[in-house]
């Protein structure tokens, strides 16, 4: 079945970097985008950026422009999200999602990973 | 960035009730709004895209309407498994943005 399997929980110190992986299965990885979305405890969702899994082209939310990197390995159908210069406010659940553009030009995130908890604490 | 204002933030309802949740965009977004359901401790699930199209496998008691700036998610007859949180999200222009969510609780 179509699924995204994310790497396990991380605990990092302020100033460090974190890398979260997202392995896709059940569909052609390069036919869709990958988006990353985060949710702080009790808060709403914050979209971080997207990546075309075929070309590797990326687009990041302005807030994360200088410390977010999204990459992929097409040989293993895996997407990666790396966030640097971590601070306590980055403590959240990070989700990878499959981004789908339909013929009517609508776009949605139709498959979600189970999330990876990243805790930033000294 | 496009702001999505969702209301109410929470509501209490009984099984069988008709429930509506609204989302207002800070500018026109045509039909490009999606709705997600999130059960406690779980990842979100796509319910509807492009305002009113049900994603695969989503029960027909869910429906969506609206255009421009005002959108509504309706559950025609609330079922026990529908007690969850619901979020709207605009896909008109990046950055994609979400409403703050509506928690649907059992009365």
Interface residues (C-beta under 8 A of the other chain):
Chain A: X35 X44 X45 X46 X47 X50 X59 X61 X62 X95 X102 X104 X105 X106 X107 X108 X109 X110 X111 X112 X113 X114 X115
Chain B: X31 X32 X34 X36 X42 X43 X44 X45 X46 X49 X50 X53 X55 X87 X89 X91 X94 X95 X96 X97 X98 X99 X100 X101
